[in-house]
Amino acid sequence: MNATETIFALALASNCHPKQNFQTAIAQISTLGDVIFSHIYLIPCRDGVGTDYWNSACLLKSHLTVNEIMTLLKQMEADSGRVRPSHQITLDADLIAWGSDLAKMQFNPKKIPLALDVKIPMLDIWKDPKFGHVEHQFPIVSCDARVG
């Protein structure tokens, strides 16, 4: 990895036109650097309101800065038609952690404690005790724009 590259751990979710929104998000994120995506899981809404979510995670290696990534994620949400507050989420794209090495990542304090719908997909691509969770039976959904 080049010294100017940063690893970004991102969490994605959608419960409103999720296939379309995931295909767009995957395509956009894939242009930003080297990326690996988790499976996409169908997980119930955290607060029990609204339809089940598609949840996924990815690890992105990019030359972008933390601020540039955060700005891009918010723009992706806006471009998807995201309305706040709402239980119909077109796209939720969150920066979970970043750093030069997975062993030394800085976690976004706004995302701690990590939610189960972040831990489950993140553990697919980043084997770390922080993402430990109880066994689950959440189904995996297919998105034909899958990259990794």
C-alpha positions as CSV (number, residue, x, y, z in Angstrom):
1,M,0.0,0.0,0.0
2,N,1.2,3.5,-0.9
3,A,2.0,5.7,2.1
4,T,-0.7,8.1,1.0
5,E,-3.4,5.5,0.9
6,T,-5.9,5.1,3.7
7,I,-8.2,2.1,4.4
8,F,-11.8,3.1,5.0
9,A,-14.3,0.8,6.6
10,L,-17.8,1.7,5.3
11,A,-21.2,0.5,6.1
12,L,-24.1,0.6,3.7
13,A,-27.8,0.2,4.2
14,S,-31.1,0.6,2.3
15,N,-34.7,-0.3,2.7
16,C,-36.2,1.8,-0.1
17,H,-35.4,0.4,-3.6
18,P,-32.4,-1.3,-2.1
19,K,-31.2,-3.2,-5.2
20,Q,-31.0,0.0,-7.3
21,N,-29.4,2.0,-4.6
22,F,-26.8,-0.7,-3.8
23,Q,-25.9,-1.1,-7.5
24,T,-25.3,2.6,-7.7
25,A,-23.4,2.8,-4.4
26,I,-21.2,-0.2,-5.3
27,A,-20.4,1.3,-8.7
28,Q,-19.5,4.7,-7.2
29,I,-17.4,3.3,-4.4
30,S,-15.6,1.0,-6.8
31,T,-14.2,4.0,-8.7
32,L,-12.6,5.4,-5.5
33,G,-9.8,2.8,-5.1
34,D,-9.3,-0.9,-4.3
35,V,-12.3,-2.2,-2.6
36,I,-13.7,-5.5,-1.2
37,F,-17.4,-5.8,-0.3
38,S,-19.1,-8.1,2.2
39,H,-22.2,-10.1,1.5
40,I,-25.5,-8.2,1.6
41,Y,-27.7,-9.2,4.5
42,L,-31.4,-8.7,5.0
43,I,-31.7,-7.4,8.6
44,P,-34.8,-6.0,10.4
45,C,-34.9,-2.3,11.1
46,R,-33.1,-1.6,14.4
47,D,-36.1,0.2,16.0
48,G,-38.7,-2.2,14.5
49,V,-40.2,0.5,12.3
50,G,-40.0,0.2,8.6
51,T,-39.1,-2.6,6.2
52,D,-36.1,-4.8,6.5
53,Y,-32.8,-3.4,5.4
54,W,-30.1,-4.5,3.0
55,N,-26.9,-4.2,5.0
56,S,-23.3,-4.5,3.7
57,A,-19.8,-3.3,4.4
58,C,-16.7,-2.6,2.5
59,L,-13.0,-1.9,2.9
60,L,-11.8,0.7,0.5
61,K,-8.1,1.7,0.0
62,S,-8.0,5.2,-1.4
63,H,-5.8,8.3,-1.8
64,L,-8.8,10.4,-0.6
65,T,-8.8,12.1,2.8
66,V,-11.3,11.3,5.6
67,N,-13.1,14.6,5.0
68,E,-13.3,13.8,1.2
69,I,-14.8,10.3,1.9
70,M,-17.3,11.7,4.4
71,T,-18.4,14.4,1.9
72,L,-18.7,11.8,-0.9
73,L,-20.8,9.5,1.3
74,K,-23.2,12.3,2.2
75,Q,-23.4,13.3,-1.5
76,M,-24.2,9.6,-2.4
77,E,-27.0,9.7,0.1
78,A,-28.4,12.9,-1.2
79,D,-28.1,11.7,-4.8
80,S,-30.2,8.6,-3.9
81,G,-33.0,10.8,-2.6
82,R,-32.3,10.3,1.1
83,V,-34.8,12.2,3.3
84,R,-34.2,12.8,7.0
85,P,-35.9,11.9,9.2
86,S,-37.6,8.9,7.6
87,H,-37.9,5.1,7.9
88,Q,-37.7,4.8,4.1
89,I,-33.9,4.9,3.6
90,T,-32.8,5.1,0.0
91,L,-29.1,4.9,1.1
92,D,-27.3,5.1,4.4
93,A,-23.5,5.2,3.8
94,D,-21.4,5.5,7.0
95,L,-17.7,5.8,7.6
96,I,-17.1,3.3,10.5
97,A,-13.2,3.5,10.7
98,W,-10.1,4.6,8.9
99,G,-6.3,4.1,9.1
100,S,-3.2,2.9,7.3
101,D,-3.4,-0.6,8.7
102,L,-6.4,-2.7,9.9
103,A,-4.6,-3.3,13.2
104,K,-4.5,0.5,13.9
105,M,-7.8,1.8,12.7
106,Q,-9.4,4.9,14.2
107,F,-13.1,4.3,14.8
108,N,-15.7,7.0,14.1
109,P,-16.9,7.9,17.7
110,K,-20.4,8.7,16.2
111,K,-20.8,5.0,15.3
112,I,-19.8,3.5,18.6
113,P,-21.2,1.3,20.0
114,L,-21.3,-0.7,16.7
115,A,-24.7,-1.8,15.7
116,L,-25.4,-5.5,14.9
117,D,-26.3,-4.5,11.3
118,V,-22.7,-3.1,11.0
119,K,-20.9,-5.9,12.8
120,I,-22.5,-8.8,10.8
121,P,-21.3,-7.6,7.3
122,M,-18.1,-6.1,8.6
123,L,-16.9,-9.4,10.0
124,D,-17.1,-10.9,6.5
125,I,-14.2,-8.7,5.4
126,W,-12.4,-7.7,8.6
127,K,-11.8,-10.4,11.1
128,D,-11.6,-8.4,14.4
129,P,-13.1,-9.1,17.8
130,K,-14.9,-5.7,17.7
131,F,-17.3,-7.2,15.2
132,G,-18.1,-10.3,17.2
133,H,-21.8,-11.1,17.4
134,V,-24.1,-13.9,18.2
135,E,-24.9,-16.4,15.5
136,H,-27.7,-15.2,13.2
137,Q,-30.0,-16.5,10.5
138,F,-30.3,-13.3,8.4
139,P,-30.5,-14.2,4.7
140,I,-28.0,-13.0,2.2
141,V,-29.4,-11.2,-0.8
142,S,-28.0,-11.0,-4.3
143,C,-27.1,-7.8,-6.1
144,D,-25.9,-8.4,-9.6
145,A,-23.5,-5.4,-9.4
146,R,-21.4,-7.1,-6.8
147,V,-17.7,-6.4,-7.1
148,G,-16.0,-8.5,-4.4
